[in-house]
Amino acid sequence: MENHDFEAGNFEDIPVEFYCDSNKSSFKECTFCKKNLITSSETYLIEKSFKINPNNGKKNTVFEYAICMSCNIKKMNAMSEESISNIKSYMEDNFFDKELELNANSGINSFDKCAVTGKKVKDLLEYNIIGQFFANKMISGYFPLLLSSEIGGEIQELLSQKTKDEFDDFMNTINDIPPELKELFKTKRPILV
Ligand SMILES: [Zn+2]
């Protein structure tokens, strides 16, 4: 994966889509280590997973978290090499050639459709959004991405059992997140890598 376009990316205001449900404002701390994301000099990622109620079209958050780079590296280190190489080749096959250029610098417009399948967001009942941030700004470039939940499922299948076990161990080291969120993380693992 390239250098995440940190140098090439533009800084934008954080879109409301990435706001934390609990306080209706942007994430202020890493969900995992509680590091202050605004004063820290690290970039961080936010993933939010939505489910649409087909009866009224209302969007509900399934899970959401912010993860600082230090925690993300820890998470990566908890993954087996087999899983990482599976995911890398999946990403190269599915992402990089097709939509990356379209996504570049399009900011919030990239929420129109799934970056992998190209399915329109209005046709999706479940999807995730992922963005990269620095302090109180979003870095647009490779991110933000919208992914339909089927992609998450496909990526989960690429994870070796070893990685799943280690990832569960990683989740078990986190004490401060609500138990129901922890269970969600374990059964429906975040797709970010
Ligand atoms: Zn952290």
Residues whose N, C-alpha, C, O or C-beta is under 5 A from the ligand:
A	BS01	ZN	C30 F32 C33 K34 K35 C68 C71
